[in-house]
Amino acid sequence: MLPKDPYILLSVVNARLRDQYTDLADLCASLDADEDTLRQTLAGVDYHYDPVHNQFI
């Protein structure tokens, strides 16, 4: 389960993208998370997924 707080979520997601997953779709599929909801939550604190760097920046 992913954290609800957007800043903690950002930290967890970026760490997992860096250490475990090849891209956001892979992370979401593995964790049964909704990609659109994740993107919207992090966009709310002005972070957007960058596939080139495989992280939210």
TORFIVO-976484 format. One record per residue (C-alpha): residue number from 1; y, z, x. Coordinates in nm, 3 decimals. Layout:
BEGIN
<atom seq="NUM" north="Y" up="Z" east="X"/>
...
! end
This chain:
BEGIN
<atom seq="1" north="0.000" up="0.000" east="0.000"/>
<atom seq="2" north="0.345" up="-0.091" east="0.127"/>
<atom seq="3" north="0.639" up="0.152" east="0.127"/>
<atom seq="4" north="0.901" up="0.126" east="-0.149"/>
<atom seq="5" north="1.205" up="0.204" east="0.069"/>
<atom seq="6" north="1.335" up="-0.136" east="0.189"/>
<atom seq="7" north="1.416" up="-0.020" east="0.544"/>
<atom seq="8" north="1.079" up="0.144" east="0.596"/>
<atom seq="9" north="0.920" up="-0.163" east="0.438"/>
<atom seq="10" north="1.106" up="-0.383" east="0.686"/>
<atom seq="11" north="0.977" up="-0.182" east="0.980"/>
<atom seq="12" north="0.617" up="-0.180" east="0.855"/>
<atom seq="13" north="0.611" up="-0.548" east="0.764"/>
<atom seq="14" north="0.767" up="-0.665" east="1.092"/>
<atom seq="15" north="0.528" up="-0.448" east="1.294"/>
<atom seq="16" north="0.228" up="-0.585" east="1.106"/>
<atom seq="17" north="0.354" up="-0.943" east="1.137"/>
<atom seq="18" north="0.394" up="-0.891" east="1.509"/>
<atom seq="19" north="0.061" up="-0.716" east="1.566"/>
<atom seq="20" north="-0.183" up="-0.837" east="1.302"/>
<atom seq="21" north="-0.084" up="-1.143" east="1.099"/>
<atom seq="22" north="-0.009" up="-1.506" east="1.179"/>
<atom seq="23" north="0.245" up="-1.543" east="0.897"/>
<atom seq="24" north="0.385" up="-1.383" east="0.585"/>
<atom seq="25" north="0.134" up="-1.551" east="0.353"/>
<atom seq="26" north="-0.153" up="-1.408" east="0.561"/>
<atom seq="27" north="-0.003" up="-1.058" east="0.544"/>
<atom seq="28" north="0.052" up="-1.078" east="0.168"/>
<atom seq="29" north="-0.298" up="-1.211" east="0.102"/>
<atom seq="30" north="-0.456" up="-0.941" east="0.315"/>
<atom seq="31" north="-0.255" up="-0.658" east="0.157"/>
<atom seq="32" north="-0.265" up="-0.803" east="-0.197"/>
<atom seq="33" north="0.117" up="-0.800" east="-0.199"/>
<atom seq="34" north="0.338" up="-1.036" east="-0.396"/>
<atom seq="35" north="0.526" up="-1.252" east="-0.145"/>
<atom seq="36" north="0.820" up="-1.322" east="-0.378"/>
<atom seq="37" north="0.871" up="-0.952" east="-0.451"/>
<atom seq="38" north="0.855" up="-0.869" east="-0.081"/>
<atom seq="39" north="1.109" up="-1.140" east="0.002"/>
<atom seq="40" north="1.341" up="-1.026" east="-0.280"/>
<atom seq="41" north="1.322" up="-0.661" east="-0.177"/>
<atom seq="42" north="1.412" up="-0.738" east="0.182"/>
<atom seq="43" north="1.677" up="-0.992" east="0.081"/>
<atom seq="44" north="1.838" up="-0.704" east="-0.106"/>
<atom seq="45" north="1.912" up="-0.542" east="0.231"/>
<atom seq="46" north="2.007" up="-0.879" east="0.386"/>
<atom seq="47" north="1.682" up="-0.959" east="0.570"/>
<atom seq="48" north="1.509" up="-1.294" east="0.533"/>
<atom seq="49" north="1.177" up="-1.420" east="0.666"/>
<atom seq="50" north="1.199" up="-1.647" east="0.970"/>
<atom seq="51" north="0.870" up="-1.837" east="1.013"/>
<atom seq="52" north="0.964" up="-1.947" east="1.366"/>
<atom seq="53" north="0.978" up="-1.584" east="1.481"/>
<atom seq="54" north="0.729" up="-1.458" east="1.219"/>
<atom seq="55" north="0.956" up="-1.169" east="1.123"/>
<atom seq="56" north="1.231" up="-1.067" east="0.886"/>
<atom seq="57" north="1.570" up="-1.094" east="1.052"/>
! end
